[in-house]
Amino acid sequence: MLHKVLRIHPEDNVLVALTDLKKGEKVPFEGKDILLTSQVPAKHKFTMQGMRPGDKIYMYGIIVGKALLPIAEGEVITTENIAHQTAPYTGKRKPFSWQAPDVSSWKNRTFDGYHRPDGQVGTANYWLVVPLVFCENRNVDIMKQAFVEELGFAKPNPYKSFVKEMKELYLQGNKEGLQQVGVATLEQSGEQKLFKNIDGIKFLTHNGGCGGTRQDSEALCALIAGYINNPNVAGATILSLGCQNAQPAILKEKLANIDPNFKKPVIILEQQEEGTETQLLTRAIQSTFIGLAEADQMKRKPAPLSKLTIGLECGGSDGFSGISANPSLGQVSDILAALGGKTILSEFPELCGVEQELINRCTSDEKAEKFVKLMRAYAASAEAVGSGFDMNPSPGNIKDGLITDAIKSAGAAKKGGTSPIEDILDYTEIATKPGLSLLCSPGNDVESTTAMAGSGANIILFTTGLGTPTGNPVTPVIKVSSNHKLAEKMPDIIDVDTGGIISGEKTIEEMGVELLEFIIQVASGKVQAKAVLLNQDDFIPWKRGVSL
């Protein structure tokens, strides 16, 4: 550890503890010794000078809170002595210039992907089976049982043999042995895939499509259309009951809005039209099998890195996320923007406090105004039910140093790097412009990753400081740790560790290069992300009510 503390921005009036600091310890900083008046756990912040109630807290060069009580120099900030506060923002842009990174070493690099007729390139090749309404969830599950094992897509479940062994010990009366049984190491299935060029059949279920607002059903259809359009998807089978709000006609309209010449195979079947469940499932299974056989003809071919669309996500964040993992994603985002690729930054509740910076980076007044409109409407809807963006940090966030939503947001926004913002997307809108786009979505991990895949992400980078298994059915989710301890404790879910930035072993630029190299391996199908290995297929559509 080269340093014990870090001042993130020259205008900050708090320091970040990079290691546990003791009460009474003198911390040298810029020629001055700061006497700590309290314990300061790693990832937490302490004041550089005394503060009075109402004084503003600055981190990342912006306002992230205000003092509620007198705070002594060298005292840790907590939820008891500070509160969330941000600076006001307007839709008016200020002058902005960007120094793009040198990407000469990346210009001729490629990944091996699946080239679609519309020009998109997938990092995987999936077939989707999705219901338009929750009434069809059972039929989707029956199809899953029929397909997955028979076609060699099933992954072994070591816990089945674990339970079987415990059952046998119990029947033998050996209750003491129950405490000594262990789970066998997860091994790859011995079953060979029938379709070698298909990465899997993904069966998505949900609780929408009817009974809620018509707007929610329309948004669900737009989301499903986005998933079918995703470059990682070869085709889809859609099950409809027939009488629900989310009608097949709406789905077809949403697909046509994306591309009037949409060419992927989409099989739509209605149970009320087909008759018996047997008739429905027989047709669905037969047509899906034929579709899989056709999709299996596609093979990976080289594609430029500009064909990558990378979603930028964080979840289970800690006080180091905004210093190590998130800026590493920002470095990747800037490199990809300079190469003509696309990146997507979502989670609008976690952009609270950095609005003006983002507005200044928008490439037009129209985009800036759209961002302001979406942010203010979202914030107002949260306040209308007695909540607010200030309630976004989870207990885990707070425990590990993210005391206010503004502190969390200032670090979360670093995932978007420093490049111009080329587009503002409302929920379910597709990312089409090269460069960085902002996508309106909740901060909820799965709702956000679900949204980014629906907007076209063919890779998702997901930073975490506390650990989370979140994945996505169609888009590989690469998990990036903010610290060494997490990477060592949960190696089954972490793909890349940026903790070397905290320890001083690596720079943000070096981690950006390492991360992009790993992305190319995953995008080419040479390495599987841990979330894919774990079959972590999380899918939660956003009902446009309040969700933070």
URCOR-V688055 format. One record per residue. PSI is psi in whole degrees, -180 to 180 (none if undefined). NEAR is the number of other ideal C-beta (glycine too) atoms within 8 Angstrom. D_CENTER is the distance of its C-alpha to the mean C-alpha in whole Angstrom. Layout:
# URCOR-V688055
psi/near/d_center
PSI/NEAR/D_CENTER
PSI/NEAR/D_CENTER
This chain:
# URCOR-V688055
psi/near/d_center
111/7/30
-34/4/31
152/7/31
-26/8/30
164/11/29
134/8/27
113/10/28
-41/10/24
146/9/26
-25/5/30
-3/6/30
146/13/28
16/9/31
153/12/29
149/13/28
130/14/25
121/15/27
-10/10/26
166/7/28
131/8/29
142/14/32
150/7/35
135/7/37
-11/5/40
143/8/39
121/7/40
113/12/37
132/7/38
117/11/36
52/3/38
8/4/41
143/6/41
123/7/41
118/13/38
120/9/40
126/16/37
1/8/38
165/9/36
141/9/33
100/11/30
152/10/27
141/9/25
-16/11/22
172/12/24
151/15/26
158/16/30
147/14/32
-17/11/34
167/6/37
150/8/38
150/10/37
160/7/38
133/7/37
-18/6/35
145/9/34
144/9/31
130/15/29
132/12/27
150/13/24
20/12/22
9/9/26
166/13/25
126/12/26
0/15/23
178/15/26
150/11/30
133/15/32
-29/8/34
167/7/36
133/8/38
125/12/36
157/8/38
133/10/37
15/11/36
139/12/34
141/10/31
141/14/29
177/7/28
-15/5/27
-33/5/31
-7/9/32
162/13/29
160/8/27
135/10/24
145/11/26
166/11/25
148/7/27
159/4/28
157/8/26
169/7/28
-1/10/27
127/6/29
149/9/28
163/6/30
138/4/30
136/8/28
151/4/28
131/8/26
101/4/27
145/8/25
158/8/24
117/4/27
20/10/25
-34/5/29
-11/6/28
-14/10/25
-34/7/26
6/4/28
150/9/25
166/8/24
158/14/22
110/11/23
179/15/21
114/15/22
119/8/24
159/10/24
-28/5/27
4/8/25
-13/6/24
159/9/21
124/12/20
149/14/18
-4/17/17
173/13/17
96/11/20
155/14/19
138/16/21
143/15/20
116/15/22
137/13/21
148/16/23
-15/17/24
151/13/25
-22/11/25
-23/10/28
4/13/27
-40/10/25
-41/6/28
-36/14/29
-42/15/25
-37/10/26
-42/9/29
-39/15/28
-46/11/25
-35/8/28
-37/9/30
-49/12/28
-51/10/26
-42/9/29
-30/6/31
4/11/30
19/10/28
-9/10/25
142/8/25
142/8/24
147/8/26
98/5/26
-17/11/28
-20/7/28
-46/7/30
-29/8/33
-49/12/32
-39/8/33
-43/8/36
-40/9/38
-37/10/37
-45/8/39
-41/8/42
-40/12/42
-44/10/43
-28/6/45
-6/6/47
11/5/47
74/8/46
-28/7/43
-32/6/43
-19/8/42
-31/10/39
-10/5/38
-5/6/38
141/9/36
167/5/33
133/6/30
154/8/31
138/5/28
125/6/26
157/7/27
149/5/26
141/8/28
-13/4/32
126/7/31
139/5/31
137/9/29
-43/5/31
103/10/29
-28/5/28
10/10/26
126/14/24
-17/6/21
164/8/21
126/15/21
122/11/18
108/10/20
130/13/18
159/9/19
177/12/19
25/3/21
-166/13/22
-17/13/24
158/12/27
-21/3/28
-154/8/26
155/7/26
-32/6/27
-39/7/24
-40/11/22
-38/16/23
-41/10/23
-37/14/19
-44/14/19
-40/15/21
-39/11/19
-46/14/16
-39/13/18
-40/14/19
-37/16/16
-40/16/15
-38/13/19
-20/13/19
136/15/16
-16/13/17
0/12/16
129/15/19
-32/13/22
178/14/23
151/14/23
124/15/25
126/14/25
128/15/27
146/16/29
-49/12/31
-37/8/33
2/5/34
169/13/30
-40/10/29
84/15/26
150/10/29
-34/10/29
-35/6/30
-42/11/27
-45/15/25
-39/9/27
-42/9/27
-38/13/24
-41/13/24
-33/9/27
-36/6/25
-46/10/23
110/9/26
-23/4/29
35/5/30
128/11/27
-10/6/28
147/12/26
127/9/28
114/10/27
119/12/29
123/9/29
139/14/32
128/10/33
-41/14/34
-20/7/37
-36/7/38
-36/10/38
-116/5/40
162/6/40
-39/7/37
-43/6/38
-44/9/39
-52/14/35
-34/12/34
-48/8/36
-42/10/35
-45/15/32
-44/11/32
-48/8/34
-34/11/33
-43/15/29
-44/8/31
-39/8/33
-39/14/30
-42/13/28
-39/9/31
-43/9/31
-26/15/27
-13/10/28
-18/7/31
139/9/28
158/6/27
140/8/25
156/8/27
143/5/26
147/10/24
158/8/23
-18/12/20
-14/9/20
0/11/19
139/14/16
108/14/13
122/17/10
141/16/6
114/14/6
153/16/3
152/14/6
146/11/7
45/10/11
156/17/12
-178/16/15
-10/14/18
-14/14/18
-44/17/14
-3/14/15
-34/14/18
-69/15/17
-49/15/13
-45/17/12
-28/12/15
-40/16/15
-38/16/12
-38/15/14
-44/16/17
-44/16/15
-43/17/14
-41/14/18
-45/13/19
-39/15/17
-41/16/19
-24/10/22
-6/12/22
11/7/21
-177/13/18
141/15/15
153/17/12
123/18/10
122/14/9
-147/14/8
66/13/9
-35/13/13
-17/14/14
26/13/12
14/15/15
118/14/18
-20/13/20
16/12/19
-46/13/20
-39/10/23
-43/9/22
-38/14/19
-43/15/22
-28/10/24
-10/12/22
143/14/22
-2/7/25
159/6/27
-35/8/28
-44/6/27
-41/13/23
-43/13/23
-37/9/25
-42/10/23
-47/16/20
-44/13/22
-45/8/23
-42/12/20
-47/11/19
-37/8/23
-41/8/23
-47/11/19
-40/11/21
-39/8/24
-33/10/23
-44/14/22
-30/9/25
-23/7/27
20/7/26
16/4/27
-155/8/23
164/7/22
-27/12/19
-16/9/21
9/9/20
-43/12/16
135/10/16
166/6/16
-37/5/19
-41/9/18
-50/11/16
-44/11/20
-32/6/22
27/12/20
-5/14/21
84/14/19
-36/12/22
162/14/21
-32/15/18
-38/15/19
-46/14/19
-45/15/15
-41/15/15
-37/15/17
-37/14/15
-37/15/12
-19/14/13
-17/13/14
-26/15/11
7/14/13
-145/14/16
4/6/19
164/14/20
150/11/21
112/16/19
-21/10/20
153/11/19
122/12/17
129/13/16
165/8/16
131/12/14
-5/11/15
147/8/17
137/9/16
117/14/15
-20/6/19
133/8/20
144/8/19
-165/12/18
132/15/15
146/16/14
131/16/13
124/14/12
115/11/13
165/13/11
168/11/11
-16/11/9
126/9/9
-52/13/6
-39/10/7
-37/13/9
-47/15/6
-37/18/4
-43/15/8
-43/15/9
-39/16/7
-38/17/9
-23/12/12
4/16/12
3/16/13
127/14/10
-3/17/12
142/15/10
129/16/6
131/16/6
111/16/5
148/19/8
145/19/10
-20/17/14
-24/10/15
130/12/13
141/11/11
3/8/11
135/13/8
-168/14/8
148/16/9
-37/13/12
-16/12/13
121/17/10
131/14/10
114/16/7
119/16/9
127/15/9
119/17/11
142/17/13
-12/18/15
154/13/18
-41/11/21
-43/7/21
-45/16/18
-35/12/18
-34/6/22
-35/7/21
60/8/18
-16/7/19
-15/6/18
-13/11/14
130/15/14
-42/8/14
136/12/15
120/11/17
14/16/17
-19/15/19
-23/12/22
-41/15/22
-41/13/22
-10/9/25
8/8/27
-27/5/27
159/8/24
166/6/23
-40/11/20
-42/7/22
-40/9/22
-34/16/19
-42/14/17
-47/9/20
-40/10/19
-42/17/16
-36/12/17
-41/8/19
-39/12/17
-44/15/15
-40/11/18
-44/9/19
-44/15/16
-27/14/16
-2/11/20
12/9/20
-25/6/22
140/6/19
134/7/17
151/13/14
-38/11/14
-32/16/12
-43/11/14
-35/7/17
-1/10/16
40/7/16
89/11/13
77/9/13
133/12/11
109/11/11
105/9/12
147/11/14
117/12/14
128/10/18
13/8/18
-163/5/20
122/8/19
124/8/16
none/11/14
